Amino acid sequence: MIDELAGLSKSPLGNPTRLAIALYLLSRERTTFSDMRKALKLTSGNLEFHLKALEDAGIVRTYHGFGRRPRKFVEITDKGTEELKEVLEILREAVGND
């Protein structure tokens, strides 16, 4: 258990902000950059920094699209969903919830 918890520090999802981003995305098919920024109360620069790290790790995907205006969309990947489930399982075991 200790080794698994220590290993989280090496995971992109070991960062609290990145974990919050992944959790936010898990319950949504996709979201806009703007909606996520507001919901998580992050600055644009801070969110962009963390999304870049998550995208580089293959956990999220960002792309531009159009609605009434150009928007940046964000979605969690299948790999991201699997990694998030693993992190949540490690945390669940650490706090003793089955």
N, CA, C and O atoms as a Tinker XYZ file with bonds, in Angstrom:
   392  protein
     1  N      0.820000   -1.194000    0.000000    73     2
     2  CA     0.000000    0.000000    0.000000    64     1     3
     3  C      0.867000    1.264000    0.000000    63     2     4     5
     4  O      0.587000    2.205000   -0.742000    81     3
     5  N      1.910000    1.289000    0.821000    73     3     6
     6  CA     2.782000    2.462000    0.894000    64     5     7
     7  C      3.440000    2.719000   -0.456000    63     6     8     9
     8  O      3.533000    3.864000   -0.899000    81     7
     9  N      3.895000    1.653000   -1.110000    73     7    10
    10  CA     4.530000    1.798000   -2.424000    64     9    11
    11  C      3.551000    2.346000   -3.455000    63    10    12    13
    12  O      3.919000    3.178000   -4.284000    81    11
    13  N      2.304000    1.880000   -3.405000    73    11    14
    14  CA     1.296000    2.365000   -4.348000    64    13    15
    15  C      1.008000    3.845000   -4.126000    63    14    16    17
    16  O      0.887000    4.610000   -5.083000    81    15
    17  N      0.898000    4.245000   -2.864000    73    15    18
    18  CA     0.667000    5.661000   -2.562000    64    17    19
    19  C      1.856000    6.512000   -2.998000    63    18    20    21
    20  O      1.683000    7.599000   -3.550000    81    19
    21  N      3.055000    6.015000   -2.747000    73    19    22
    22  CA     4.250000    6.752000   -3.154000    64    21    23
    23  C      4.315000    6.864000   -4.677000    63    22    24    25
    24  O      4.772000    7.877000   -5.206000    81    23
    25  N      3.867000    5.843000   -5.370000    73    23    26
    26  CA     3.867000    5.857000   -6.822000    64    25    27
    27  C      2.944000    6.909000   -7.414000    63    26    28    29
    28  O      3.138000    7.336000   -8.552000    81    27
    29  N      1.946000    7.328000   -6.655000    73    27    30
    30  CA     1.036000    8.363000   -7.148000    64    29    31
    31  C      1.761000    9.678000   -7.416000    63    30    32    33
    32  O      1.351000   10.458000   -8.275000    81    31
    33  N      2.836000    9.914000   -6.678000    73    31    34
    34  CA     3.569000   11.170000   -6.883000    64    33    35
    35  C      4.213000   11.228000   -8.266000    63    34    36    37
    36  O      4.516000   12.313000   -8.763000    81    35
    37  N      4.420000   10.082000   -8.883000    73    35    38
    38  CA     5.010000   10.035000  -10.221000    64    37    39
    39  C      3.944000   10.069000  -11.321000    63    38    40    41
    40  O      4.259000   10.287000  -12.490000    81    39
    41  N      2.714000    9.857000  -10.947000    73    39    42
    42  CA     1.615000    9.857000  -11.902000    64    41    43
    43  C      1.159000   11.287000  -12.176000    63    42    44    45
    44  O      1.166000   12.122000  -11.271000    81    43
    45  N      0.764000   11.576000  -13.411000    73    43    46
    46  CA     0.196000   12.906000  -13.676000    64    45    47
    47  C     -1.028000   13.182000  -12.796000    63    46    48    49
    48  O     -1.326000   14.334000  -12.482000    81    47
    49  N     -1.733000   12.117000  -12.402000    73    47    50
    50  CA    -2.915000   12.293000  -11.566000    64    49    51
    51  C     -2.569000   12.387000  -10.081000    63    50    52    53
    52  O     -3.466000   12.484000   -9.244000    81    51
    53  N     -1.291000   12.360000   -9.749000    73    51    54
    54  CA    -0.854000   12.545000   -8.365000    64    53    55
    55  C     -0.912000   14.003000   -7.940000    63    54    56    57
    56  O     -0.810000   14.307000   -6.752000    81    55
    57  N     -1.072000   14.897000   -8.888000    73    55    58
    58  CA    -1.204000   16.325000   -8.610000    64    57    59
    59  C     -2.676000   16.624000   -8.320000    63    58    60    61
    60  O     -3.540000   16.220000   -9.098000    81    59
    61  N     -2.982000   17.317000   -7.227000    73    59    62
    62  CA    -4.392000   17.557000   -6.860000    64    61    63
    63  C     -5.202000   18.283000   -7.937000    63    62    64    65
    64  O     -6.371000   17.961000   -8.149000    81    63
    65  N     -4.604000   19.242000   -8.608000    73    63    66
    66  CA    -5.331000   19.980000   -9.647000    64    65    67
    67  C     -5.625000   19.066000  -10.831000    63    66    68    69
    68  O     -6.724000   19.106000  -11.385000    81    67
    69  N     -4.662000   18.250000  -11.222000    73    67    70
    70  CA    -4.869000   17.334000  -12.347000    64    69    71
    71  C     -5.872000   16.244000  -11.994000    63    70    72    73
    72  O     -6.648000   15.809000  -12.845000    81    71
    73  N     -5.856000   15.810000  -10.755000    73    71    74
    74  CA    -6.846000   14.837000  -10.306000    64    73    75
    75  C     -8.240000   15.455000  -10.363000    63    74    76    77
    76  O     -9.189000   14.797000  -10.791000    81    75
    77  N     -8.374000   16.708000   -9.937000    73    75    78
    78  CA    -9.666000   17.396000   -9.986000    64    77    79
    79  C    -10.156000   17.536000  -11.429000    63    78    80    81
    80  O    -11.346000   17.374000  -11.697000    81    79
    81  N     -9.256000   17.833000  -12.343000    73    79    82
    82  CA    -9.620000   17.944000  -13.756000    64    81    83
    83  C    -10.157000   16.614000  -14.267000    63    82    84    85
    84  O    -11.201000   16.572000  -14.918000    81    83
    85  N     -9.449000   15.531000  -13.975000    73    83    86
    86  CA    -9.874000   14.203000  -14.438000    64    85    87
    87  C    -11.215000   13.804000  -13.823000    63    86    88    89
    88  O    -12.073000   13.248000  -14.509000    81    87
    89  N    -11.395000   14.083000  -12.541000    73    87    90
    90  CA   -12.667000   13.773000  -11.885000    64    89    91
    91  C    -13.805000   14.578000  -12.495000    63    90    92    93
    92  O    -14.901000   14.054000  -12.698000    81    91
    93  N    -13.551000   15.834000  -12.785000    73    91    94
    94  CA   -14.561000   16.689000  -13.415000    64    93    95
    95  C    -14.959000   16.115000  -14.774000    63    94    96    97
    96  O    -16.139000   16.091000  -15.123000    81    95
    97  N    -13.977000   15.657000  -15.529000    73    95    98
    98  CA   -14.249000   15.136000  -16.870000    64    97    99
    99  C    -14.909000   13.763000  -16.854000    63    98   100   101
   100  O    -15.635000   13.415000  -17.785000    81    99
   101  N    -14.666000   12.990000  -15.818000    73    99   102
   102  CA   -15.177000   11.619000  -15.772000    64   101   103
   103  C    -16.699000   11.572000  -15.900000    63   102   104   105
   104  O    -17.238000   10.664000  -16.533000    81   103
   105  N    -17.385000   12.532000  -15.312000    73   103   106
   106  CA   -18.850000   12.512000  -15.326000    64   105   107
   107  C    -19.444000   13.234000  -16.533000    63   106   108   109
   108  O    -20.662000   13.378000  -16.635000    81   107
   109  N    -18.584000   13.687000  -17.447000    73   107   110
   110  CA   -19.060000   14.420000  -18.618000    64   109   111
   111  C    -18.518000   13.780000  -19.887000    63   110   112   113
   112  O    -17.425000   13.213000  -19.886000    81   111
   113  N    -19.260000   13.868000  -20.937000    73   111   114
   114  CA   -18.752000   13.386000  -22.222000    64   113   115
   115  C    -17.631000   14.292000  -22.693000    63   114   116   117
   116  O    -16.595000   13.828000  -23.168000    81   115
   117  N    -17.850000   15.568000  -22.557000    73   115   118
   118  CA   -16.842000   16.578000  -22.869000    64   117   119
   119  C    -17.284000   17.871000  -22.217000    63   118   120   121
   120  O    -18.425000   18.000000  -21.774000    81   119
   121  N    -16.378000   18.820000  -22.164000    73   119   122
   122  CA   -16.700000   20.131000  -21.610000    64   121   123
   123  C    -15.882000   21.167000  -22.353000    63   122   124   125
   124  O    -14.953000   20.839000  -23.091000    81   123
   125  N    -16.240000   22.409000  -22.149000    73   123   126
   126  CA   -15.438000   23.469000  -22.746000    64   125   127
   127  C    -14.381000   23.899000  -21.752000    63   126   128   129
   128  O    -14.534000   23.742000  -20.540000    81   127
   129  N    -13.314000   24.442000  -22.287000    73   127   130
   130  CA   -12.236000   24.980000  -21.465000    64   129   131
   131  C    -12.810000   26.009000  -20.490000    63   130   132   133
   132  O    -12.490000   26.000000  -19.302000    81   131
   133  N    -13.650000   26.882000  -21.005000    73   131   134
   134  CA   -14.226000   27.963000  -20.197000    64   133   135
   135  C    -15.071000   27.431000  -19.043000    63   134   136   137
   136  O    -14.948000   27.901000  -17.912000    81   135
   137  N    -15.933000   26.445000  -19.330000    73   135   138
   138  CA   -16.769000   25.876000  -18.266000    64   137   139
   139  C    -15.922000   25.196000  -17.199000    63   138   140   141
   140  O    -16.205000   25.315000  -16.007000    81   139
   141  N    -14.893000   24.489000  -17.623000    73   139   142
   142  CA   -14.023000   23.818000  -16.665000    64   141   143
   143  C    -13.256000   24.830000  -15.815000    63   142   144   145
   144  O    -13.118000   24.657000  -14.604000    81   143
   145  N    -12.768000   25.865000  -16.448000    73   143   146
   146  CA   -12.027000   26.902000  -15.723000    64   145   147
   147  C    -12.895000   27.513000  -14.635000    63   146   148   149
   148  O    -12.441000   27.702000  -13.507000    81   147
   149  N    -14.126000   27.817000  -14.966000    73   147   150
   150  CA   -15.049000   28.413000  -13.985000    64   149   151
   151  C    -15.397000   27.429000  -12.878000    63   150   152   153
   152  O    -15.388000   27.791000  -11.701000    81   151
   153  N    -15.705000   26.178000  -13.248000    73   151   154
   154  CA   -16.107000   25.175000  -12.256000    64   153   155
   155  C    -14.994000   24.866000  -11.264000    63   154   156   157
   156  O    -15.247000   24.682000  -10.073000    81   155
   157  N    -13.756000   24.810000  -11.762000    73   155   158
   158  CA   -12.630000   24.464000  -10.886000    64   157   159
   159  C    -11.945000   25.687000  -10.291000    63   158   160   161
   160  O    -11.006000   25.571000   -9.503000    81   159
   161  N    -12.430000   26.862000  -10.684000    73   159   162
   162  CA   -11.893000   28.126000  -10.160000    64   161   163
   163  C    -10.390000   28.260000  -10.396000    63   162   164   165
   164  O     -9.616000   28.557000   -9.486000    81   163
   165  N    -10.007000   28.028000  -11.660000    73   163   166
   166  CA    -8.604000   28.127000  -12.054000    64   165   167
   167  C     -8.427000   29.283000  -13.030000    63   166   168   169
   168  O     -9.366000   29.668000  -13.726000    81   167
   169  N     -7.235000   29.825000  -13.074000    73   167   170
   170  CA    -6.946000   30.820000  -14.097000    64   169   171
   171  C     -6.755000   30.096000  -15.424000    63   170   172   173
   172  O     -6.492000   28.893000  -15.451000    81   171
   173  N     -6.888000   30.822000  -16.506000    73   171   174
   174  CA    -6.703000   30.209000  -17.824000    64   173   175
   175  C     -5.303000   29.618000  -17.960000    63   174   176   177
   176  O     -5.142000   28.508000  -18.468000    81   175
   177  N     -4.299000   30.349000  -17.510000    73   175   178
   178  CA    -2.922000   29.880000  -17.604000    64   177   179
   179  C     -2.678000   28.622000  -16.789000    63   178   180   181
   180  O     -1.995000   27.702000  -17.238000    81   179
   181  N     -3.241000   28.590000  -15.590000    73   179   182
   182  CA    -3.068000   27.428000  -14.716000    64   181   183
   183  C     -3.752000   26.209000  -15.320000    63   182   184   185
   184  O     -3.172000   25.124000  -15.338000    81   183
   185  N     -4.973000   26.370000  -15.813000    73   183   186
   186  CA    -5.676000   25.250000  -16.424000    64   185   187
   187  C     -4.942000   24.771000  -17.680000    63   186   188   189
   188  O     -4.811000   23.568000  -17.903000    81   187
   189  N     -4.475000   25.698000  -18.484000    73   187   190
   190  CA    -3.744000   25.337000  -19.706000    64   189   191
   191  C     -2.490000   24.531000  -19.365000    63   190   192   193
   192  O     -2.186000   23.543000  -20.034000    81   191
   193  N     -1.765000   24.949000  -18.333000    73   191   194
   194  CA    -0.555000   24.248000  -17.888000    64   193   195
   195  C     -0.864000   22.795000  -17.516000    63   194   196   197
   196  O     -0.170000   21.874000  -17.948000    81   195
   197  N     -1.907000   22.601000  -16.713000    73   195   198
   198  CA    -2.250000   21.251000  -16.254000    64   197   199
   199  C     -2.838000   20.402000  -17.374000    63   198   200   201
   200  O     -2.576000   19.202000  -17.439000    81   199
   201  N     -3.627000   21.006000  -18.252000    73   199   202
   202  CA    -4.164000   20.253000  -19.384000    64   201   203
   203  C     -3.047000   19.782000  -20.310000    63   202   204   205
   204  O     -3.106000   18.675000  -20.844000    81   203
   205  N     -2.047000   20.608000  -20.497000    73   203   206
   206  CA    -0.912000   20.232000  -21.346000    64   205   207
   207  C     -0.232000   18.985000  -20.788000    63   206   208   209
   208  O      0.077000   18.057000  -21.535000    81   207
   209  N      0.000000   18.964000  -19.477000    73   207   210
   210  CA     0.636000   17.799000  -18.846000    64   209   211
   211  C     -0.242000   16.558000  -18.986000    63   210   212   213
   212  O      0.262000   15.467000  -19.251000    81   211
   213  N     -1.542000   16.720000  -18.810000    73   211   214
   214  CA    -2.454000   15.585000  -18.935000    64   213   215
   215  C     -2.564000   15.118000  -20.381000    63   214   216   217
   216  O     -2.673000   13.920000  -20.642000    81   215
   217  N     -2.537000   16.051000  -21.309000    73   215   218
   218  CA    -2.603000   15.682000  -22.724000    64   217   219
   219  C     -1.320000   14.962000  -23.152000    63   218   220   221
   220  O     -1.373000   13.979000  -23.890000    81   219
   221  N     -0.184000   15.451000  -22.691000    73   219   222
   222  CA     1.095000   14.796000  -23.001000    64   221   223
   223  C      1.130000   13.361000  -22.473000    63   222   224   225
   224  O      1.775000   12.494000  -23.063000    81   223
   225  N      0.434000   13.115000  -21.363000    73   223   226
   226  CA     0.389000   11.776000  -20.768000    64   225   227
   227  C     -0.719000   10.911000  -21.385000    63   226   228   229
   228  O     -0.855000    9.738000  -21.036000    81   227
   229  N     -1.501000   11.478000  -22.291000    73   227   230
   230  CA    -2.569000   10.723000  -22.941000    64   229   231
   231  C     -3.830000   10.579000  -22.108000    63   230   232   233
   232  O     -4.672000    9.729000  -22.400000    81   231
   233  N     -3.971000   11.396000  -21.077000    73   231   234
   234  CA    -5.112000   11.289000  -20.168000    64   233   235
   235  C     -6.305000   12.106000  -20.654000    63   234   236   237
   236  O     -7.453000   11.706000  -20.459000    81   235
   237  N     -6.043000   13.238000  -21.279000    73   235   238
   238  CA    -7.116000   14.051000  -21.850000    64   237   239
   239  C     -6.794000   14.374000  -23.298000    63   238   240   241
   240  O     -5.662000   14.228000  -23.758000    81   239
   241  N     -7.815000   14.812000  -23.993000    73   239   242
   242  CA    -7.673000   15.265000  -25.369000    64   241   243
   243  C     -8.342000   16.622000  -25.466000    63   242   244   245
   244  O     -9.455000   16.806000  -24.973000    81   243
   245  N     -7.672000   17.574000  -26.098000    73   243   246
   246  CA    -8.267000   18.881000  -26.331000    64   245   247
   247  C     -8.376000   19.106000  -27.830000    63   246   248   249
   248  O     -7.557000   18.612000  -28.606000    81   247
   249  N     -9.374000   19.842000  -28.222000    73   247   250
   250  CA    -9.555000   20.172000  -29.632000    64   249   251
   251  C    -10.419000   21.416000  -29.741000    63   250   252   253
   252  O    -11.136000   21.777000  -28.807000    81   251
   253  N    -10.341000   22.053000  -30.875000    73   251   254
   254  CA   -11.131000   23.259000  -31.114000    64   253   255
   255  C    -12.328000   22.914000  -31.979000    63   254   256   257
   256  O    -12.238000   22.096000  -32.895000    81   255
   257  N    -13.441000   23.545000  -31.675000    73   255   258
   258  CA   -14.665000   23.337000  -32.425000    64   257   259
   259  C    -15.471000   24.620000  -32.451000    63   258   260   261
   260  O    -15.067000   25.641000  -31.894000    81   259
   261  N    -16.589000   24.550000  -33.092000    73   259   262
   262  CA   -17.437000   25.731000  -33.227000    64   261   263
   263  C    -18.840000   25.425000  -32.753000    63   262   264   265
   264  O    -19.382000   24.353000  -33.023000    81   263
   265  N    -19.407000   26.348000  -32.063000    73   263   266
   266  CA   -20.815000   26.353000  -31.691000    64   265   267
   267  C    -21.307000   27.687000  -32.203000    63   266   268   269
   268  O    -21.295000   27.946000  -33.406000    81   267
   269  N    -21.731000   28.514000  -31.307000    73   267   270
   270  CA   -22.056000   29.889000  -31.695000    64   269   271
   271  C    -20.783000   30.687000  -31.942000    63   270   272   273
   272  O    -20.792000   31.726000  -32.602000    81   271
   273  N    -19.681000   30.164000  -31.386000    73   271   274
   274  CA   -18.368000   30.803000  -31.541000    64   273   275
   275  C    -17.297000   29.735000  -31.366000    63   274   276   277
   276  O    -17.589000   28.635000  -30.898000    81   275
   277  N    -16.060000   30.051000  -31.740000    73   275   278
   278  CA   -14.999000   29.051000  -31.549000    64   277   279
   279  C    -14.812000   28.718000  -30.068000    63   278   280   281
   280  O    -14.859000   29.597000  -29.208000    81   279
   281  N    -14.604000   27.453000  -29.796000    73   279   282
   282  CA   -14.404000   27.007000  -28.414000    64   281   283
   283  C    -13.337000   25.932000  -28.365000    63   282   284   285
   284  O    -13.080000   25.232000  -29.344000    81   283
   285  N    -12.723000   25.820000  -27.195000    73   283   286
   286  CA   -11.783000   24.729000  -26.948000    64   285   287
   287  C    -12.517000   23.699000  -26.099000    63   286   288   289
   288  O    -13.063000   24.021000  -25.043000    81   287
   289  N    -12.525000   22.459000  -26.573000    73   287   290
   290  CA   -13.183000   21.372000  -25.864000    64   289   291
   291  C    -12.147000   20.456000  -25.223000    63   290   292   293
   292  O    -11.022000   20.329000  -25.704000    81   291
   293  N    -12.555000   19.822000  -24.126000    73   291   294
   294  CA   -11.682000   18.903000  -23.396000    64   293   295
   295  C    -12.482000   17.650000  -23.073000    63   294   296   297
   296  O    -13.637000   17.727000  -22.655000    81   295
   297  N    -11.853000   16.498000  -23.270000    73   295   298
   298  CA   -12.491000   15.242000  -22.880000    64   297   299
   299  C    -11.443000   14.287000  -22.335000    63   298   300   301
   300  O    -10.266000   14.366000  -22.685000    81   299
   301  N    -11.887000   13.390000  -21.477000    73   299   302
   302  CA   -10.988000   12.388000  -20.922000    64   301   303
   303  C    -10.883000   11.236000  -21.926000    63   302   304   305
   304  O    -11.866000   10.889000  -22.581000    81   303
   305  N     -9.712000   10.655000  -22.042000    73   303   306
   306  CA    -9.501000    9.532000  -22.957000    64   305   307
   307  C     -9.813000    8.219000  -22.237000    63   306   308   309
   308  O     -9.996000    8.194000  -21.020000    81   307
   309  N     -9.870000    7.141000  -23.002000    73   307   310
   310  CA   -10.054000    5.820000  -22.386000    64   309   311
   311  C     -8.892000    5.520000  -21.440000    63   310   312   313
   312  O     -9.091000    4.986000  -20.349000    81   311
   313  N     -7.683000    5.868000  -21.869000    73   311   314
   314  CA    -6.506000    5.669000  -21.011000    64   313   315
   315  C     -6.654000    6.486000  -19.731000    63   314   316   317
   316  O     -6.333000    6.005000  -18.644000    81   315
   317  N     -7.137000    7.711000  -19.857000    73   315   318
   318  CA    -7.330000    8.570000  -18.689000    64   317   319
   319  C     -8.351000    7.995000  -17.727000    63   318   320   321
   320  O     -8.163000    8.044000  -16.511000    81   319
   321  N     -9.425000    7.452000  -18.265000    73   319   322
   322  CA   -10.453000    6.842000  -17.420000    64   321   323
   323  C     -9.879000    5.660000  -16.648000    63   322   324   325
   324  O    -10.136000    5.508000  -15.454000    81   323
   325  N     -9.108000    4.827000  -17.328000    73   323   326
   326  CA    -8.506000    3.673000  -16.666000    64   325   327
   327  C     -7.515000    4.095000  -15.585000    63   326   328   329
   328  O     -7.524000    3.544000  -14.485000    81   327
   329  N     -6.663000    5.070000  -15.895000    73   327   330
   330  CA    -5.687000    5.535000  -14.897000    64   329   331
   331  C     -6.380000    6.174000  -13.708000    63   330   332   333
   332  O     -5.957000    5.992000  -12.567000    81   331
   333  N     -7.443000    6.922000  -13.971000    73   331   334
   334  CA    -8.182000    7.542000  -12.878000    64   333   335
   335  C     -8.810000    6.482000  -11.985000    63   334   336   337
   336  O     -8.788000    6.619000  -10.762000    81   335
   337  N     -9.364000    5.438000  -12.567000    73   335   338
   338  CA    -9.942000    4.351000  -11.769000    64   337   339
   339  C     -8.885000    3.688000  -10.898000    63   338   340   341
   340  O     -9.157000    3.346000   -9.748000    81   339
   341  N     -7.686000    3.506000  -11.431000    73   339   342
   342  CA    -6.599000    2.914000  -10.645000    64   341   343
   343  C     -6.221000    3.815000   -9.470000    63   342   344   345
   344  O     -6.019000    3.333000   -8.356000    81   343
   345  N     -6.127000    5.109000   -9.715000    73   343   346
   346  CA    -5.790000    6.056000   -8.647000    64   345   347
   347  C     -6.882000    6.051000   -7.580000    63   346   348   349
   348  O     -6.585000    6.041000   -6.386000    81   347
   349  N     -8.130000    6.057000   -8.006000    73   347   350
   350  CA    -9.232000    6.053000   -7.045000    64   349   351
   351  C     -9.241000    4.781000   -6.207000    63   350   352   353
   352  O     -9.559000    4.820000   -5.018000    81   351
   353  N     -8.893000    3.649000   -6.825000    73   351   354
   354  CA    -8.828000    2.388000   -6.083000    64   353   355
   355  C     -7.719000    2.433000   -5.029000    63   354   356   357
   356  O     -7.916000    1.973000   -3.904000    81   355
   357  N     -6.577000    2.974000   -5.380000    73   355   358
   358  CA    -5.469000    3.113000   -4.426000    64   357   359
   359  C     -5.898000    3.992000   -3.259000    63   358   360   361
   360  O     -5.641000    3.665000   -2.100000    81   359
   361  N     -6.547000    5.102000   -3.566000    73   359   362
   362  CA    -7.015000    6.020000   -2.505000    64   361   363
   363  C     -8.102000    5.370000   -1.647000    63   362   364   365
   364  O     -8.119000    5.544000   -0.429000    81   363
   365  N     -9.004000    4.626000   -2.281000    73   363   366
   366  CA   -10.065000    3.937000   -1.548000    64   365   367
   367  C     -9.451000    2.938000   -0.558000    63   366   368   369
   368  O     -9.866000    2.865000    0.599000    81   367
   369  N     -8.468000    2.177000   -1.021000    73   367   370
   370  CA    -7.812000    1.204000   -0.134000    64   369   371
   371  C     -7.065000    1.904000    0.999000    63   370   372   373
   372  O     -7.018000    1.400000    2.121000    81   371
   373  N     -6.484000    3.058000    0.707000    73   371   374
   374  CA    -5.725000    3.784000    1.723000    64   373   375
   375  C     -6.601000    4.280000    2.859000    63   374   376   377
   376  O     -6.158000    4.343000    4.006000    81   375
   377  N     -7.848000    4.632000    2.547000    73   375   378
   378  CA    -8.739000    5.132000    3.601000    64   377   379
   379  C     -9.635000    4.031000    4.163000    63   378   380   381
   380  O    -10.433000    4.267000    5.071000    81   379
   381  N     -9.493000    2.825000    3.612000    73   379   382
   382  CA   -10.194000    1.682000    4.181000    64   381   383
   383  C    -11.635000    1.540000    3.765000    63   382   384   385
   384  O    -12.388000    0.831000    4.432000    81   383
   385  N    -12.058000    2.186000    2.684000    73   383   386
   386  CA   -13.440000    2.016000    2.195000    64   385   387
   387  C    -13.464000    0.934000    1.141000    63   386   388   389
   388  O    -12.645000    0.939000    0.222000    81   387
   389  N    -14.384000    0.020000    1.264000    73   387   390
   390  CA   -14.512000   -1.065000    0.272000    64   389   391
   391  C    -15.578000   -0.749000   -0.731000    63   390   392
   392  O    -15.826000   -1.544000   -1.638000    81   391
